[in-house]
Amino acid sequence: MSVGETIDRRVTPDGHEVALVKRGDEFEIVYDGTFLMASDCRRSERALAELAFAPLSQRDDVSVLVGGLGMGHTLRAVLDAPGVVRVDVAEISDAVVEWNRQHFGALNGDALADPRVHLHVADLATFIKQVRYTPIEEVKDGWLAMLLDVDNGPSWTTRPQNEPLYSDEGIARLETALRPGGVLAVWSAQREVEFLRRLHARMVNVAELAVPVDVGGKSSLDYVYRGRRPPEPRAGGTKGSKIAQA
């Protein structure tokens, strides 16, 4: 592996250090001295989007909330999915947003410049709570898909404040932010059996997918998880709404 050059280093508002490292033509983001992500690792991010949108493949009105911008790979995969009309992105780090605009555009097809994208520099949980009290008109009834790539996994969070997202109560809050029939998908760097159990307890169409990846020359597995908010029941056995049939 080539020697990396640190081209930017920041301290987050809660006291953590995040750095951008360049190795040859590739970039890495390092969080508190620990590798977080690399620009050449994109396969599982695409798998996250594919798993999320599989139940929505016939829709042409898909609104999406992406939690965590990263290097824009997940956002790019979302924008490339058919039927996507709006994407809200919640990213807590100003540095990550700046790096996307300055360095990662060539990697993700200038995803942030897509007119469907609406960027919110905010903590994901705080953003969802804010929208509950001050709704965004275009998604006042909730998003149809929510993709979370904010941590290394439900039990391997980058910050303690994210842990409640993956609890029973947290899943309930995320589900409430979805339209009936909407999909929640979560990326993880390791298998999360307990989180899978929580999804099964509350949601439908639950799925777990192991994705082979190569990180730093070593083979590994990433995991993506999906759960779906139950569609609205069909009233009186008659043909339901488009949402109910999703």
N, C-alpha and C positions, 0 to 999 in steps of 0.2 A: 504494500500500500504506500502511495506517495506521501511525502511529508506535507501536512496541511498548513495553509497560511490563514491566520485569523484576520479577516478583513473588516469585521465590526464586532463590537462587544457592548452589551447594554445591561443595565440593572433594572429589573422590573419594579413596579410600584410596591410589590410585596417583598422586595429584597433579594430576589433570585437573579442569577446571572444567565443571560442567554447570549450565545455567540454564533456568528456565521463564519464557517471555515470553508476554504476552497482547496480541493485536492485535484489538481489537473483541471479537467473541464467540469468536474462535479462539485456540488455544494453539500455541506452538512450543517445542520443546526445542532448545537450542543447546549444542553440545559444544566446549569450547575456542574459543569465539567463532565457530564455524562452524555454520550451520543443519544440524540433524540430522533433524527430522521436524516435521510440522504436523498439527493435528487435523482439517483438512479434506481430507487426502489419505488416502483409505481404499480406493480401488479396487483397487490392487495387493495390498493385504493380503487382501482378499476373494478375489482371484484365486489367491493363494498357497494358501489353504485349499481352494478349489475344485479346483485341480490336484492337491493332495495326496490329497484324498478320492475323486477320481474312480474309482480302482481298488478302493475300499473301500465302494462305495455300497450293497452288499447286506449289509454287516456290521452287527451290533447290539451289538458288544462292543469298540468302538474305544477304546483307551487312547492318549493323546497326550502328547508332551513338546513344549512350546513354549519355545524358547530366545529370550529377550528379550521383556519385557512391553510396552515402548514406551508408547503411549497406550491400549493394550488393544484396538486394532482387530483384530489377528490373533487374539487370544484370543476376542473376540466372534464372529468368523467361525467359529472352531473349535467353540465352544459351540452355534452355530446349525446345525452340520452334523448330519445324521441318524446315529444309531448311536453317538454319543460318550458314554461312560460315565465316563471319568476324564480329567482334564487336569492334568499337572504343569507348572508354570511355573518356569523358572530365570531369575531377574533379579538381576544383580549390584549394582544401585544401590538403596540405601535411599530415596534421593530420588525416584526414578521410582515406587517402590511407594507412597510417601506421596502423591505428586501424583495417582496413579490414585485413591486413596481420597478425597482432598480435592477434586480438580478434574475428573477425567476420567470419573467414574461416569455422569454424564448423557450423555456422548458414547458410551460403550460398554455401556450397559445394565447398569451395576453388575456387570461381568463377574467381578470378584474375589469378589463375594458369592455366586456360584453354588456350591452345595454340591459340585459335581463338581470344583472347582478346588482344587489343593493348591499353595501358593506356597512356593518355596524361594529365599531371598535368597542367591544364590551364583553364582559364575562357572559357565557352562555346562559347560566341560570338567572342572572340578573336581567338579561335581555328578554328572556321568556316571561319573567315576572312583570317587566315594564310593559310588554305588549299586551299582557292580560288586562292592565289598567288603562293603557293608552293604545288601543288597537290600531294596526296598520290596515287601512281600508281594503287593500287588495287581498289581504289574508285574514280578514276579521273573523272568518269562520274556522281558521286554522290552516296549517300546511297539509299537503297531501303526502309529503315525505320529509323525514328528518334524518340526517346522516351525521353521526357524531364521530369525530376524529380529533378529540381534544386531549386524550390521554394515551398511555401505553396499554390501557385496558381498565376494566371496571375495578380490579383489585390492584392496579399499578398506576395510580394517578400521578400526574406531574405536580399537582398541588392539592393539599388536603381539602381545600374548599370544594373540589370536584367530587369527592367521595359520595355525598348525598345524591348525586345525579343517578347513581346506579342502584340505590336502595329501592325497596318496594314503593316507598312514598315518592322517590324521585321518578321512577318509571311511571307512576300514576300522573305526576305533573307533566311529564313529557307527552304522555298519551293524550292528556287533556288539550295540549297544544296542537294536536292533529285533528283533521277532519275525520268523521266516521269513515272507516275503510283505509285510513292513512297508515303509512309504514314508518317504523322506527328501525334504523340500522346503525350498528355500532362496530367500530374497528377495534381490534385488540392484538397485541403482540404475543399473547399467550392464551391458552384455553381457559375459559371462564365458566366452569360447571355451575357454580352457584348463581351467577347472573342468568345463565340459560334457564335454570329452574324458575327464577323470578319472572322471566318473560313468559314461560309456559303457564305460570299461575294467573297471569293477567291478560295476555294477548293471544291472538290466533295466528295461523300461518307462520308459526315460529320455525326458524331455520338456523343452523350453524354450518359454516363452510370453512374448511381448512385450506389455506392457500400457500403452496410452496413458494418460498422466496430465497434470495441469495443476498445476505447482508455481510459486507466486509469479506467476501470470499467464502463465507460459510453458509451451508444450506440450513434453512429453518422453516418454521411454519408460522404464518400469521392467521388470525381467525376473524371472521366477520359474522355478525349476528343480526337476525331480523325478527321483528315481531310486528303484528298488525292490529290496529284498533278495530274491534269488531264493527262491521257495517251496521247501519241502522236497520232494524227489523222491518220487513215489508208489512205495512198496515193491512190487516184484514185479508191477508193472502193475495192481495192484488199486486200487480207489477209495481215494483218500487222505483225510487228515484235513481238517477244515474250514479249517485254516490252509493246508494244501498247495493247496487249491483256491482260495484267496483271490486 
